[in-house]
Amino acid sequence: MCLDVVLKRKEFLSRTKIEKHKKNSELKVGWKAVVIRKGKITPPHFYVTGESLSTGKWLNEKDFRRDAYFGETKIGTSWNTYKIGFHILATYKDAEQYGIAAHLRFSKVRLVKVYYKKAIAYGKQEGCYTVISKEMYIPRQTPFTSFGNKCKNRLE
């Protein structure tokens, strides 16, 4: 996952609405594309350490980087650079659209609802509004969905 377009925070927020956590306004709500393998949540690509994404605790993106990116702080091209972090789709609508645009609709990729704080970059990926964050939290009873289906509250 790489941003096609990097946007300034103000421009990003003028174009899309970010949902806040109901009890803690510092936390924001987003959606992450993942694969459910044997009841464990794993990133679909890029982070290929084999580590599963734990639920019920804050995750730091540095713990899931590929070897080639361990020492890096930025990623992108000469005209489109941004800080490395978790790519979190801004809204459920963006997440659904991303699944279609990235041809994930019929794969094993699912969407999980996540919380994040301290966004470090904003942009569009496959035409979908995306936030980059260093930390992400997946609730223990995380709602997840396959593309086009209603959310379920358990891992399959």
C-alpha positions in Angstrom: 0.0 0.0 0.0 1.4 3.4 -1.0 -0.1 6.8 -1.2 -0.7 8.0 -4.7 -1.3 11.5 -3.5 0.0 13.1 -0.3 -2.4 15.8 1.1 -1.9 18.5 3.7 -4.0 17.8 6.9 -6.2 20.8 6.4 -7.0 19.8 2.8 -7.6 16.2 3.8 -10.0 17.2 6.5 -11.9 19.5 4.2 -12.5 16.6 1.8 -13.5 13.8 4.1 -14.9 13.3 7.6 -13.0 11.4 10.2 -15.0 9.6 12.9 -13.9 10.1 16.5 -14.1 7.4 19.2 -17.3 7.9 21.2 -15.6 7.9 24.6 -12.2 9.3 23.8 -12.0 12.2 21.3 -8.2 11.8 20.9 -8.8 8.5 19.2 -10.0 8.3 15.6 -11.9 5.5 13.9 -10.7 4.0 10.6 -10.6 0.7 8.6 -7.7 -1.6 7.9 -7.4 -4.2 5.1 -6.2 -7.4 6.7 -6.2 -11.2 6.1 -7.8 -13.6 8.6 -5.6 -16.7 8.7 -6.5 -19.5 11.2 -8.2 -17.0 13.5 -5.4 -14.5 13.4 -5.3 -11.1 11.8 -2.3 -10.5 9.5 -1.4 -7.6 7.1 -2.2 -8.5 3.5 1.0 -7.2 2.1 4.1 -5.0 2.7 4.5 -6.0 6.4 5.5 -9.6 5.9 7.3 -10.5 9.1 4.7 -13.3 9.7 3.6 -11.5 12.9 -0.1 -11.4 13.5 -1.7 -8.2 14.5 -2.8 -8.5 18.2 -6.2 -7.3 19.3 -6.8 -5.4 22.5 -3.4 -3.5 22.6 -1.7 -0.7 20.8 0.5 -1.7 17.9 3.5 0.2 16.7 4.2 0.0 12.9 8.0 -0.5 13.5 7.2 -4.0 14.9 5.8 -5.0 11.5 8.2 -3.5 9.0 9.9 -5.5 6.3 13.7 -5.8 6.7 14.4 -3.4 3.9 12.5 -0.6 5.7 13.9 -1.0 9.3 16.1 2.1 9.1 13.8 4.2 7.0 11.6 7.1 8.2 10.0 8.0 4.9 8.8 6.2 1.8 7.6 7.1 -1.6 8.9 8.6 -4.8 10.9 11.8 -5.4 7.7 13.8 -5.8 5.5 12.0 -3.3 7.2 11.3 0.0 5.6 10.7 3.4 6.5 9.2 6.8 6.2 5.4 7.2 3.3 4.0 9.2 0.1 2.0 9.2 -2.2 2.8 6.2 -5.7 3.2 7.6 -8.6 4.0 5.4 -10.5 7.0 6.6 -14.1 5.8 6.3 -15.9 2.5 5.7 -16.9 3.9 2.2 -13.2 4.5 1.4 -12.4 1.0 2.6 -15.1 -0.6 0.4 -13.9 1.5 -2.6 -10.3 0.5 -1.9 -11.2 -3.2 -2.0 -12.7 -2.7 -5.4 -9.9 -0.5 -6.8 -7.2 -2.8 -5.4 -9.0 -5.9 -6.7 -9.3 -7.4 -3.2 -13.1 -7.9 -3.4 -12.8 -11.7 -4.1 -9.7 -12.4 -2.1 -9.3 -13.4 1.5 -8.8 -9.7 2.5 -11.2 -8.4 5.1 -11.8 -5.0 6.6 -11.4 -4.4 10.4 -12.4 -1.4 12.3 -9.4 0.1 14.1 -8.6 3.1 16.3 -5.6 5.3 15.8 -4.0 8.5 17.2 -1.4 11.0 16.1 -1.8 10.7 12.4 1.5 11.6 10.7 0.4 11.8 7.0 -2.7 12.0 4.9 -3.5 11.2 1.3 -5.2 9.1 -1.3 -4.5 5.5 -2.1 -6.2 3.9 -5.1 -8.4 7.0 -5.0 -9.5 6.4 -1.4 -8.8 8.7 1.6 -6.1 7.2 3.8 -4.4 8.2 7.0 -0.9 7.2 8.0 -0.4 6.5 11.7 2.5 5.1 13.8 0.1 3.4 16.2 -3.1 1.4 15.7 -5.5 -0.4 18.0 -7.7 -3.3 17.0 -10.5 -4.0 19.6 -10.7 -7.5 20.9 -14.2 -7.9 19.6 -13.4 -6.2 16.4 -16.1 -5.8 13.8 -14.8 -7.1 10.4 -16.4 -7.6 7.1 -15.7 -9.1 3.7 -16.3 -6.6 0.9 -20.0 -5.8 0.5 -21.1 -7.8 3.6 -22.3 -6.6 7.0 -19.9 -6.6 9.9 -19.4 -9.6 12.1 -18.1 -9.6 15.6 -15.8 -12.6 15.6 -12.8 -13.9 13.7 -13.4 -16.8 11.3 
